[in-house]
Amino acid sequence: MTFEPASQLLAFVLPMSFQKGDLTFSRSASTPEAIRIPVKRDEKPRHVISTAQLAKGVWNVCLNWSDGRQQYYDEQQISIG
């Protein structure tokens, strides 16, 4: 995953074999706020998600996806400000 703060975009590449996935933005454990975005198959492997709607601060971003046989997971912390 690559976060581009100036353009308020989060980009990631998934293999063409991926079947389903979702991206979850969450705050600290003390703040239960979480936003889940489904990731749909596309003809292009690169996916771009806008972070413009997120409040300023630190967010944990979790990408979960499956190729139909195995689950995959990636996590990154981003700062929006």
OpenMM code with the backbone's topology and positions (N, CA, C; nanometers):
from openmm import Vec3, app, unit

residues = "MET THR PHE GLU PRO ALA SER GLN LEU LEU ALA PHE VAL LEU PRO MET SER PHE GLN LYS GLY ASP LEU THR PHE SER ARG SER ALA SER THR PRO GLU ALA ILE ARG ILE PRO VAL LYS ARG ASP GLU LYS PRO ARG HIS VAL ILE SER THR ALA GLN LEU ALA LYS GLY VAL TRP ASN VAL CYS LEU ASN TRP SER ASP GLY ARG GLN GLN TYR TYR ASP GLU GLN GLN ILE SER ILE GLY".split()
positions = [
    Vec3(0.0843, -0.1176, 0.0000),
    Vec3(0.0000, 0.0000, 0.0000),
    Vec3(0.0885, 0.1236, 0.0000),
    Vec3(0.0438, 0.2227, -0.0720),
    Vec3(0.1144, 0.3504, -0.0776),
    Vec3(0.0150, 0.4619, -0.0490),
    Vec3(0.0456, 0.5423, 0.0528),
    Vec3(-0.0400, 0.6553, 0.0867),
    Vec3(0.0209, 0.7814, 0.0286),
    Vec3(-0.0595, 0.8573, -0.0438),
    Vec3(-0.0159, 0.9825, -0.1052),
    Vec3(-0.0908, 1.0969, -0.0360),
    Vec3(-0.0323, 1.1537, 0.0730),
    Vec3(-0.1042, 1.2543, 0.1521),
    Vec3(-0.1448, 1.3785, 0.0737),
    Vec3(-0.0613, 1.4251, -0.0162),
    Vec3(-0.0923, 1.5479, -0.0908),
    Vec3(-0.2185, 1.5322, -0.1751),
    Vec3(-0.2379, 1.4142, -0.2324),
    Vec3(-0.3558, 1.3907, -0.3163),
    Vec3(-0.4671, 1.3170, -0.2417),
    Vec3(-0.4441, 1.2847, -0.1142),
    Vec3(-0.5412, 1.2150, -0.0299),
    Vec3(-0.5859, 1.0831, -0.0926),
    Vec3(-0.4871, 1.0047, -0.1381),
    Vec3(-0.5165, 0.8772, -0.2025),
    Vec3(-0.4341, 0.7651, -0.1408),
    Vec3(-0.4951, 0.6485, -0.1323),
    Vec3(-0.4275, 0.5269, -0.0903),
    Vec3(-0.4331, 0.4319, -0.2092),
    Vec3(-0.3178, 0.3856, -0.2533),
    Vec3(-0.3120, 0.2980, -0.3703),
    Vec3(-0.2513, 0.1634, -0.3313),
    Vec3(-0.2990, 0.0578, -0.3946),
    Vec3(-0.2434, -0.0753, -0.3718),
    Vec3(-0.2661, -0.1599, -0.4963),
    Vec3(-0.1845, -0.2629, -0.5099),
    Vec3(-0.1921, -0.3519, -0.6259),
    Vec3(-0.2266, -0.4920, -0.5764),
    Vec3(-0.3264, -0.5518, -0.6386),
    Vec3(-0.3640, -0.6896, -0.6087),
    Vec3(-0.3457, -0.7729, -0.7348),
    Vec3(-0.3107, -0.9001, -0.7188),
    Vec3(-0.2968, -0.9844, -0.8380),
    Vec3(-0.4318, -1.0038, -0.9070),
    Vec3(-0.4280, -1.0305, -1.0331),
    Vec3(-0.5512, -1.0491, -1.1095),
    Vec3(-0.6307, -1.1706, -1.0597),
    Vec3(-0.5661, -1.2595, -0.9835),
    Vec3(-0.6339, -1.3789, -0.9321),
    Vec3(-0.7192, -1.3514, -0.8084),
    Vec3(-0.7160, -1.2284, -0.7557),
    Vec3(-0.7914, -1.2034, -0.6333),
    Vec3(-0.9415, -1.2116, -0.6606),
    Vec3(-1.0151, -1.2675, -0.5635),
    Vec3(-1.1591, -1.2889, -0.5774),
    Vec3(-1.2418, -1.1852, -0.5026),
    Vec3(-1.2006, -1.1541, -0.3794),
    Vec3(-1.2735, -1.0560, -0.2998),
    Vec3(-1.1794, -0.9943, -0.1980),
    Vec3(-1.2169, -0.8762, -0.1506),
    Vec3(-1.1336, -0.8104, -0.0516),
    Vec3(-1.2042, -0.6921, 0.0107),
    Vec3(-1.1432, -0.6401, 0.1160),
    Vec3(-1.1948, -0.5184, 0.1770),
    Vec3(-1.0820, -0.4429, 0.2454),
    Vec3(-1.1047, -0.3152, 0.2577),
    Vec3(-1.0106, -0.2223, 0.3189),
    Vec3(-1.0813, -0.1641, 0.4407),
    Vec3(-1.0163, -0.1681, 0.5569),
    Vec3(-1.0763, -0.1150, 0.6788),
    Vec3(-0.9870, -0.0062, 0.7362),
    Vec3(-1.0455, 0.1100, 0.7572),
    Vec3(-0.9771, 0.2220, 0.8217),
    Vec3(-1.0282, 0.2274, 0.9652),
    Vec3(-0.9375, 0.2232, 1.0635),
    Vec3(-0.9799, 0.2300, 1.2033),
    Vec3(-0.8864, 0.3203, 1.2819),
    Vec3(-0.9405, 0.3741, 1.3897),
    Vec3(-0.8629, 0.4609, 1.4773),
    Vec3(-0.8019, 0.3751, 1.5877),
    Vec3(-0.7597, 0.4372, 1.6966),
    Vec3(-0.7021, 0.3645, 1.8094),
    Vec3(-0.8084, 0.2778, 1.8765),
    Vec3(-0.7625, 0.1907, 1.9647),
    Vec3(-0.8546, 0.1013, 2.0352),
    Vec3(-0.9549, 0.1791, 2.1197),
    Vec3(-0.9183, 0.2983, 2.1635),
    Vec3(-1.0090, 0.3775, 2.2466),
    Vec3(-1.1183, 0.4463, 2.1645),
    Vec3(-1.1025, 0.4480, 2.0329),
    Vec3(-1.2021, 0.5081, 1.9441),
    Vec3(-1.2553, 0.3982, 1.8516),
    Vec3(-1.3777, 0.3518, 1.8720),
    Vec3(-1.4281, 0.2381, 1.7949),
    Vec3(-1.4653, 0.2705, 1.6497),
    Vec3(-1.4424, 0.3924, 1.6065),
    Vec3(-1.4765, 0.4331, 1.4703),
    Vec3(-1.3999, 0.3480, 1.3678),
    Vec3(-1.4714, 0.2913, 1.2720),
    Vec3(-1.4085, 0.2133, 1.1652),
    Vec3(-1.4898, 0.2303, 1.0375),
    Vec3(-1.4191, 0.2339, 0.9266),
    Vec3(-1.4829, 0.2470, 0.7956),
    Vec3(-1.4354, 0.1301, 0.7103),
    Vec3(-1.5316, 0.0543, 0.6578),
    Vec3(-1.4981, -0.0631, 0.5763),
    Vec3(-1.5398, -0.0364, 0.4320),
    Vec3(-1.4465, -0.0609, 0.3402),
    Vec3(-1.4713, -0.0383, 0.1980),
    Vec3(-1.4465, -0.1691, 0.1227),
    Vec3(-1.5476, -0.2227, 0.0546),
    Vec3(-1.5246, -0.3433, -0.0248),
    Vec3(-1.4365, -0.3121, -0.1458),
    Vec3(-1.3504, -0.4068, -0.1795),
    Vec3(-1.2639, -0.3935, -0.2973),
    Vec3(-1.3182, -0.4883, -0.4030),
    Vec3(-1.3537, -0.4326, -0.5167),
    Vec3(-1.4130, -0.5124, -0.6237),
    Vec3(-1.3095, -0.5454, -0.7304),
    Vec3(-1.3298, -0.6601, -0.7936),
    Vec3(-1.2421, -0.6991, -0.9049),
    Vec3(-1.2546, -0.5985, -1.0172),
    Vec3(-1.1439, -0.5754, -1.0833),
    Vec3(-1.1381, -0.4787, -1.1921),
    Vec3(-1.0449, -0.5367, -1.2976),
    Vec3(-1.0464, -0.4783, -1.4145),
    Vec3(-0.9558, -0.5257, -1.5194),
    Vec3(-0.8131, -0.4780, -1.4966),
    Vec3(-0.7944, -0.3881, -1.3997),
    Vec3(-0.6606, -0.3382, -1.3681),
    Vec3(-0.6213, -0.3832, -1.2275),
    Vec3(-0.4952, -0.4192, -1.2066),
    Vec3(-0.4535, -0.4660, -1.0741),
    Vec3(-0.4371, -0.3545, -0.9707),
    Vec3(-0.4228, -0.2293, -1.0156),
    Vec3(-0.4010, -0.1175, -0.9225),
    Vec3(-0.5354, -0.0580, -0.8806),
    Vec3(-0.5509, -0.0439, -0.7503),
    Vec3(-0.6731, 0.0121, -0.6930),
    Vec3(-0.6371, 0.1402, -0.6190),
    Vec3(-0.7225, 0.2416, -0.6287),
    Vec3(-0.6982, 0.3706, -0.5640),
    Vec3(-0.8227, 0.4089, -0.4844),
    Vec3(-0.8018, 0.4422, -0.3569),
    Vec3(-0.9105, 0.4794, -0.2666),
    Vec3(-0.8840, 0.6197, -0.2137),
    Vec3(-0.9848, 0.7044, -0.2159),
    Vec3(-0.9718, 0.8394, -0.1617),
    Vec3(-0.9799, 0.8353, -0.0091),
    Vec3(-0.8943, 0.9138, 0.0555),
    Vec3(-0.8989, 0.9273, 0.2016),
    Vec3(-0.9537, 1.0643, 0.2414),
    Vec3(-1.0062, 1.1388, 0.1461),
    Vec3(-1.0538, 1.2754, 0.1710),
    Vec3(-1.1656, 1.2806, 0.2751),
    Vec3(-1.2460, 1.1754, 0.2865),
    Vec3(-1.3585, 1.1753, 0.3799),
    Vec3(-1.3170, 1.1430, 0.5232),
    Vec3(-1.1924, 1.1024, 0.5446),
    Vec3(-1.1473, 1.0653, 0.6786),
    Vec3(-1.1092, 1.1878, 0.7609),
    Vec3(-1.1361, 1.1811, 0.8898),
    Vec3(-1.0983, 1.2891, 0.9811),
    Vec3(-0.9466, 1.2931, 0.9966),
    Vec3(-0.8952, 1.4084, 1.0323),
    Vec3(-0.7517, 1.4230, 1.0542),
    Vec3(-0.7084, 1.3350, 1.1703),
    Vec3(-0.5852, 1.2855, 1.1599),
    Vec3(-0.5301, 1.2024, 1.2664),
    Vec3(-0.4667, 1.0768, 1.2113),
    Vec3(-0.4339, 0.9872, 1.3019),
    Vec3(-0.3682, 0.8615, 1.2663),
    Vec3(-0.4742, 0.7533, 1.2463),
    Vec3(-0.4608, 0.6805, 1.1371),
    Vec3(-0.5520, 0.5714, 1.1032),
    Vec3(-0.4719, 0.4441, 1.0778),
    Vec3(-0.5262, 0.3315, 1.1200),
    Vec3(-0.4723, 0.2009, 1.0839),
    Vec3(-0.5508, 0.1538, 0.9620),
    Vec3(-0.4793, 0.1114, 0.8605),
    Vec3(-0.5432, 0.0642, 0.7377),
    Vec3(-0.5135, -0.0846, 0.7234),
    Vec3(-0.6175, -0.1661, 0.7126),
    Vec3(-0.6024, -0.3107, 0.6974),
    Vec3(-0.6621, -0.3527, 0.5634),
    Vec3(-0.5827, -0.4210, 0.4843),
    Vec3(-0.6277, -0.4739, 0.3560),
    Vec3(-0.6367, -0.6254, 0.3681),
    Vec3(-0.7561, -0.6790, 0.3530),
    Vec3(-0.7798, -0.8236, 0.3538),
    Vec3(-0.8285, -0.8636, 0.2156),
    Vec3(-0.7722, -0.9709, 0.1621),
    Vec3(-0.8214, -1.0183, 0.0339),
    Vec3(-0.7965, -1.1679, 0.0196),
    Vec3(-0.8677, -1.2281, -0.0735),
    Vec3(-0.8594, -1.3717, -0.0949),
    Vec3(-0.8529, -1.4017, -0.2441),
    Vec3(-0.7788, -1.5066, -0.2775),
    Vec3(-0.7753, -1.5527, -0.4163),
    Vec3(-0.8657, -1.6745, -0.4346),
    Vec3(-0.9487, -1.7013, -0.3339),
    Vec3(-1.0384, -1.8159, -0.3402),
    Vec3(-0.9822, -1.9382, -0.2708),
    Vec3(-0.8515, -1.9407, -0.2475),
    Vec3(-0.7874, -2.0534, -0.1801),
    Vec3(-0.7215, -2.0118, -0.0493),
    Vec3(-0.6703, -1.8902, -0.0460),
    Vec3(-0.5953, -1.8434, 0.0698),
    Vec3(-0.6311, -1.6986, 0.1009),
    Vec3(-0.6282, -1.6638, 0.2302),
    Vec3(-0.6529, -1.5276, 0.2756),
    Vec3(-0.5196, -1.4535, 0.2882),
    Vec3(-0.5199, -1.3249, 0.2575),
    Vec3(-0.4008, -1.2409, 0.2690),
    Vec3(-0.4362, -1.1162, 0.3487),
    Vec3(-0.3338, -1.0573, 0.4112),
    Vec3(-0.3565, -0.9446, 0.5013),
    Vec3(-0.2370, -0.8502, 0.4944),
    Vec3(-0.2649, -0.7212, 0.4905),
    Vec3(-0.1593, -0.6200, 0.4962),
    Vec3(-0.2111, -0.5067, 0.5833),
    Vec3(-0.1240, -0.4503, 0.6644),
    Vec3(-0.1649, -0.3426, 0.7542),
    Vec3(-0.0623, -0.2303, 0.7482),
    Vec3(-0.1115, -0.1078, 0.7563),
    Vec3(-0.0245, 0.0099, 0.7524),
    Vec3(-0.0902, 0.1206, 0.8335),
    Vec3(-0.0082, 0.2041, 0.8929),
    Vec3(-0.0591, 0.3196, 0.9663),
    Vec3(-0.0338, 0.4439, 0.8825),
    Vec3(-0.1373, 0.5278, 0.8672),
    Vec3(-0.1225, 0.6515, 0.7913),
    Vec3(-0.1640, 0.7695, 0.8789),
    Vec3(-0.1102, 0.8851, 0.8471),
    Vec3(-0.1445, 1.0063, 0.9206),
    Vec3(-0.2074, 1.1056, 0.8242),
    Vec3(-0.3295, 1.1453, 0.8549),
    Vec3(-0.4024, 1.2405, 0.7717),
    Vec3(-0.4036, 1.3734, 0.8450),
    Vec3(-0.3591, 1.4741, 0.7787),
    Vec3(-0.3538, 1.6000, 0.8506),
    Vec3(-0.3373, 1.7149, 0.7634),
] * unit.nanometer
topology = app.Topology()
chain = topology.addChain("A")
for resn in residues:
    res = topology.addResidue(resn, chain)
    for name in ("N", "CA", "C"):
        topology.addAtom(name, app.Element.getBySymbol(name[0]), res)
